[in-house]
Amino acid sequence: MEATESRLTELIARIEDIDLQAITGARERQDRLTKPRGSLGRLEQIAVQLAGIRGDPLPRITEKVIITMAGDHGVVAEGVSLYPQAVTAQMVHNFLAGGAGVNVLARHVGARVVVADLGVAAQLSGPSTASPSCRFLGKKVRWGTANMRRGPAMSREEALACLQAGVEVLEEAGRGADIVGIGEMGIGNTTSASAICALLTASPVTEVTGRGTGLDDEALRHKVEVIELALAVNRPNPADAIDVLAKVGGCEIGGMAGAMLAAAAHRLPVVLDGFICGAAALIACALAPRLRGYLIASHQSVEVGHSRLLRHLGLTPILKLDLHLGEGTGAALGIFMAEAAARILNEMATFAEAGVSSKEN
C-alpha cells in the first residue's frame, strides 16, 4: 500500500497550475478575431482554458479518446436499481461491439473509445468481434464491490489500487491524445455517487440522490435510506477522500479519479461526463485541488445532485440536455464543443488578416 500511495503522491506533485502566459496569448488573439469581443460566449472561455491546460496559446484538438470505466456495486443487493447486476458486463460487450450510445457519439466526433474493466463482477476480455474503434483494457481490482450498506465497499488498499489502475489506463489509452473524455458503466453506481456527493459537498442525502435508472417515489425513498444507513455503518471521513472512496465508492469511480489525475499530470484537458463521473472528480480534486483547472463539465445531468456537485467544483456545464445515460455520451458532446472552440481560436481570421475594420476607439 505504501508504494502505491507514494506513486500517487508523486503523480499529484506533477500537476501544475494551468499556464497563465498561454491564457493571456489566447485571450489577446480572441480579442482580435473578426467578431465583437465575447460574442462567442462559452466557446471563447473554453478555448482560453484549453490554452492554459496545454500551455499553448493556439491549442489544437485532433486526437480524441473517451475512456469508459466499468465496475459493479454490491449495494445492488439492496434493490437500489431497476436493472440486474449482469447488465454491467452485458453493456461492456455492447461497447466493444460498437453498439452503445457512447460508440455512436464517439464515431460522430471522431474519438476512440477505450473500455476498462476495473471491477466488473464477471470474467471479461476483448472479444474478437470488437469494433476497430473500441479497445478493451483489463485492470480488474476486484469482482465488484461489497455491499456498502453492510460494511466498507472495499479496503483502503483496494481503493488505492483502483486509483493506480486508472492512472495506468490513462497512460495506455491516452497516449498521443489531445483531449480525454471520461465516462462509466456500473449498475448501482448512482447510489455510490450520491453517497460521495453528500459527504464531499456536505449535503443532505435527500438533496443529492436521484432516480438513477428510473426509480419511482417509493424506490427513491428506499435508495435514500440505504445510503443513509451505509454512511452510518461506515462513517467515512470526508476529510480523507481515499477513505470515502473505500467505504462508499466503486472501482470504476476510483479508476476515473486516477485517470483524471494522470491526465492533468500530462497537461491533458479532461471532459467530464455526468453525475457519477462528477463524483469521481470530487475524489480527485480533494486529492489534488489544482486538477480543477483541467476539468471541463460537458453537461448537467437530470440527477438532482449533479448541479450541486458542479457548483462545489466551480464548474459550469456546457450543455443541459436532460442526459442521464452515462457511458461517456455527454463527454463525447463536450469534446465536440471543445474542438469547435479550439478551431475558432486557430482558424478564424483576425481583423487585420481579413482587412475588416475593428471597432472605433
C-alpha positions in Angstrom: 0.0 0.0 0.0 2.8 2.4 0.9 4.4 2.0 -2.6 1.0 2.7 -4.3 0.3 5.7 -2.1 3.9 7.0 -2.8 3.4 6.8 -6.6 0.1 8.6 -6.3 1.7 11.4 -4.2 4.4 11.7 -6.8 1.8 11.9 -9.6 -0.1 14.6 -7.8 3.0 16.6 -7.3 3.5 16.7 -11.1 0.1 18.5 -11.6 0.9 22.2 -12.3 -1.3 25.3 -12.4 -2.6 26.0 -15.8 -0.3 28.3 -17.9 -1.2 32.0 -17.4 1.1 33.1 -20.2 -0.7 30.8 -22.7 -4.1 32.1 -21.4 -3.0 35.7 -22.0 -1.9 34.9 -25.5 -5.2 33.1 -26.3 -7.3 36.0 -24.9 -5.3 38.5 -26.9 -6.0 36.6 -30.1 -9.6 36.1 -29.2 -10.0 39.9 -28.9 -8.5 40.4 -32.4 -10.8 37.9 -34.2 -13.5 39.2 -36.6 -16.3 39.4 -34.1 -17.4 41.6 -31.3 -15.5 40.7 -28.1 -17.2 37.9 -26.2 -19.8 37.2 -28.9 -19.0 33.5 -29.0 -19.6 33.2 -25.2 -18.6 29.9 -23.7 -16.7 28.8 -26.8 -14.2 31.7 -26.1 -13.9 30.7 -22.5 -13.3 27.0 -23.3 -10.6 27.9 -25.9 -8.8 30.0 -23.4 -9.0 27.2 -20.8 -7.6 24.8 -23.4 -4.7 27.1 -24.0 -3.9 27.2 -20.3 -4.1 23.5 -19.9 -2.0 22.7 -22.9 0.5 25.5 -22.3 -0.1 26.7 -25.9 -1.9 29.9 -26.9 -3.1 28.1 -30.0 -4.3 24.7 -28.7 -5.3 22.1 -31.3 -7.5 19.1 -30.9 -7.1 16.3 -33.4 -6.6 13.1 -31.4 -9.6 12.4 -29.1 -10.2 9.5 -26.7 -13.1 8.6 -24.5 -12.4 6.2 -21.6 -15.3 4.3 -20.1 -14.5 2.7 -16.8 -16.7 -0.3 -15.7 -17.4 -1.8 -12.3 -20.1 -3.5 -10.3 -21.6 -2.5 -6.9 -22.6 -4.9 -4.2 -25.2 -2.4 -3.0 -27.5 -3.6 -5.8 -28.4 -6.4 -3.4 -30.5 -3.7 -1.6 -32.8 -3.1 -4.5 -31.5 0.3 -5.5 -31.6 -0.2 -9.3 -34.3 -1.4 -11.7 -31.6 -3.4 -13.6 -29.8 -6.5 -12.6 -26.1 -6.5 -12.0 -25.5 -8.7 -15.1 -26.2 -5.7 -17.2 -22.8 -4.2 -16.5 -20.9 -7.0 -18.2 -23.5 -7.2 -21.0 -23.1 -3.5 -21.7 -19.3 -3.8 -21.8 -19.7 -6.3 -24.6 -22.1 -3.9 -26.3 -19.4 -1.2 -26.1 -16.8 -3.5 -27.6 -19.1 -4.4 -30.4 -19.7 -0.7 -31.2 -23.4 -0.7 -30.4 -23.8 1.6 -27.4 -24.7 5.3 -27.3 -21.1 6.3 -26.5 -19.9 4.4 -29.6 -22.3 6.3 -31.8 -21.4 9.7 -30.5 -17.7 8.9 -30.4 -17.8 8.0 -34.1 -19.7 11.2 -34.7 -16.9 13.3 -33.1 -14.0 11.2 -34.3 -13.0 9.8 -30.9 -11.6 6.5 -30.0 -13.3 4.6 -27.2 -11.4 2.6 -24.6 -13.3 0.4 -22.1 -11.6 -0.6 -18.9 -12.7 -3.3 -16.5 -11.9 -2.0 -13.0 -14.3 -4.2 -11.1 -17.0 -5.9 -13.1 -18.4 -9.0 -11.3 -17.8 -11.3 -14.3 -14.9 -12.5 -16.4 -14.3 -10.1 -19.3 -12.0 -10.0 -22.3 -11.9 -8.2 -25.6 -13.8 -10.3 -28.0 -12.6 -11.0 -31.5 -15.7 -9.2 -32.8 -14.7 -5.9 -31.1 -15.2 -2.7 -33.0 -11.9 -1.4 -34.5 -12.6 1.9 -32.8 -13.1 0.4 -29.3 -10.3 -1.1 -27.2 -10.5 -3.2 -24.1 -8.2 -2.9 -21.1 -8.4 -5.4 -18.2 -7.5 -3.7 -14.9 -9.8 -5.6 -12.5 -9.1 -4.8 -8.9 -11.9 -6.9 -7.5 -15.1 -8.6 -8.7 -17.5 -5.9 -7.8 -17.5 -4.0 -4.5 -19.0 -5.3 -1.3 -22.5 -4.2 -0.2 -21.7 -0.8 1.4 -25.0 -1.0 3.4 -23.4 -3.8 5.4 -19.8 -2.5 5.6 -17.0 -0.9 3.5 -17.3 -1.2 -0.3 -13.6 -2.2 -0.4 -10.4 -1.9 1.6 -8.2 1.2 1.6 -5.6 -0.8 -0.3 -8.1 -1.7 -3.0 -9.2 1.9 -3.3 -5.6 3.0 -3.9 -5.3 0.1 -6.4 -8.3 1.5 -8.3 -6.7 4.9 -8.4 -3.5 3.4 -9.7 -5.3 1.3 -12.2 -7.0 4.5 -13.5 -3.6 6.1 -13.9 -2.4 3.1 -15.9 -5.5 3.2 -18.1 -4.9 6.9 -19.0 -1.3 6.4 -19.7 -2.0 3.5 -22.0 -5.2 4.8 -23.7 -4.3 8.5 -23.7 -1.0 8.1 -25.5 -1.0 10.7 -28.3 -4.3 12.2 -27.3 -5.0 16.0 -27.2 -8.2 15.6 -25.0 -9.8 12.9 -23.0 -13.4 12.3 -22.1 -14.3 10.2 -19.0 -17.3 8.0 -18.6 -18.5 4.9 -16.7 -20.7 1.9 -16.6 -21.9 0.2 -13.4 -25.3 -0.8 -12.3 -25.9 0.7 -8.9 -23.3 3.4 -9.2 -25.6 6.4 -8.7 -26.0 5.1 -5.2 -22.3 5.3 -4.5 -22.1 8.7 -6.3 -24.8 10.1 -4.2 -23.0 9.0 -1.0 -19.8 10.5 -2.2 -21.5 13.7 -3.2 -23.3 14.0 0.2 -20.1 13.6 2.1 -17.8 15.8 0.0 -20.2 18.6 -0.6 -21.6 18.4 3.0 -25.2 18.0 1.7 -28.1 16.0 3.0 -28.5 12.7 1.2 -32.1 13.5 0.2 -30.8 16.6 -1.8 -28.2 14.7 -3.8 -30.0 11.4 -4.5 -31.9 10.9 -7.8 -33.8 8.3 -9.6 -30.9 6.7 -11.4 -32.3 4.1 -13.8 -35.9 5.4 -13.3 -37.0 4.6 -9.7 -40.5 5.5 -8.6 -41.1 7.6 -5.4 -41.1 4.6 -3.0 -38.0 3.1 -4.5 -36.3 6.5 -4.3 -37.1 6.8 -0.6 -35.6 3.3 -0.1 -32.5 4.3 -2.0 -32.0 7.3 0.3 -32.5 5.1 3.3 -29.9 2.7 2.1 -27.3 5.5 1.5 -28.0 7.0 5.0 -27.6 3.6 6.6 -24.3 3.0 4.6 -23.0 6.3 5.9 -24.0 5.5 9.4 -22.4 2.0 9.3 -19.1 3.0 7.6 -18.7 6.6 9.0 -16.4 7.7 6.1 -14.1 10.6 6.9 -15.0 13.5 4.5 -11.5 14.9 5.1 -9.9 11.8 3.7 -11.0 11.2 0.1 -9.5 7.7 -0.1 -11.4 6.7 3.0 -14.6 7.9 1.3 -13.8 6.0 -1.9 -13.0 2.8 0.0 -16.1 2.9 2.2 -18.9 4.0 -0.2 -17.2 4.3 -3.6 -16.8 2.0 -6.6 -13.9 0.5 -8.5 -14.8 2.5 -11.7 -15.2 5.7 -9.7 -11.7 5.2 -8.3 -10.4 4.4 -11.8 -12.0 7.6 -13.2 -10.4 9.7 -10.4 -7.0 8.2 -11.1 -7.3 8.8 -14.9 -8.2 12.4 -14.2 -5.1 12.9 -12.0 -2.9 11.3 -14.7 -4.4 13.4 -17.5 -3.7 16.6 -15.6 -0.1 15.4 -14.9 0.3 15.1 -18.7 -1.4 18.5 -19.3 -4.5 16.9 -21.0 -7.9 18.5 -20.8 -10.5 16.3 -19.1 -14.1 16.4 -20.3 -16.3 15.0 -17.6 -19.5 13.1 -18.3 -22.3 13.1 -15.8 -23.1 12.6 -12.1 -21.0 9.5 -11.4 -18.0 11.0 -13.3 -18.5 14.1 -11.2 -18.4 12.1 -8.0 -15.0 10.8 -9.2 -13.9 14.4 -9.8 -14.9 15.2 -6.2 -12.5 12.5 -5.1 -9.7 13.5 -7.4 -10.0 17.2 -6.6 -9.9 16.5 -2.9 -6.6 14.8 -3.5 -5.3 17.4 -6.0 -7.0 20.8 -5.9 -5.0 22.0 -8.9 -6.9 19.4 -11.0 -10.0 21.7 -11.2 -8.4 23.9 -13.8 -8.1 20.9 -16.1 -11.7 19.9 -15.9 -14.5 20.7 -18.4 -18.0 19.8 -17.5 -19.7 18.6 -20.6 -23.3 18.8 -19.4 -25.6 19.0 -16.4 -27.5 15.7 -15.8 -31.0 15.4 -14.6 -29.6 13.6 -11.4 -30.5 16.1 -8.7 -27.1 16.0 -7.1 -25.2 17.0 -10.2 -25.8 20.7 -10.1 -24.7 20.9 -6.5 -21.6 18.8 -7.3 -20.7 21.1 -10.2 -21.1 24.2 -8.1 -18.8 22.7 -5.5 -16.2 22.1 -8.1 -16.7 25.6 -9.6 -17.6 24.2 -13.0 -20.2 25.5 -15.4 -21.7 22.8 -17.7 -21.6 23.4 -21.4 -24.9 21.7 -22.2 -28.2 21.0 -20.5 -29.9 18.2 -22.5 -31.5 16.2 -19.7 -29.0 13.4 -20.2 -28.6 10.7 -17.7 -27.2 7.7 -19.6 -23.5 7.8 -18.6 -21.0 5.8 -20.6 -19.2 8.9 -21.7 -22.1 10.1 -24.0 -22.1 13.6 -22.6 -18.3 13.7 -22.7 -18.4 13.0 -26.4 -20.6 16.0 -27.0 -18.3 18.1 -24.7 -15.3 17.1 -26.8 -17.2 18.2 -29.9 -17.7 21.6 -28.3 -14.1 21.9 -27.1 -12.8 21.1 -30.6 -15.1 23.7 -32.1 -13.8 26.3 -29.5 -10.2 25.4 -30.5 -10.9 25.6 -34.2 -12.4 29.1 -33.8 -9.3 30.3 -32.0 -7.0 28.8 -34.6 -8.8 29.2 -37.8 -10.9 32.4 -37.6 -9.3 35.4 -39.2 -8.3 38.5 -37.2 -9.5 41.9 -38.2 -6.0 42.6 -39.7 -5.8 39.3 -41.6 -9.3 39.8 -43.1 -8.9 43.5 -43.8 -12.0 44.2 -41.7 -12.3 47.4 -39.7 -12.3 46.8 -36.0 -14.5 48.9 -33.6 -13.6 52.5 -33.2 -11.9 53.7 -30.0 
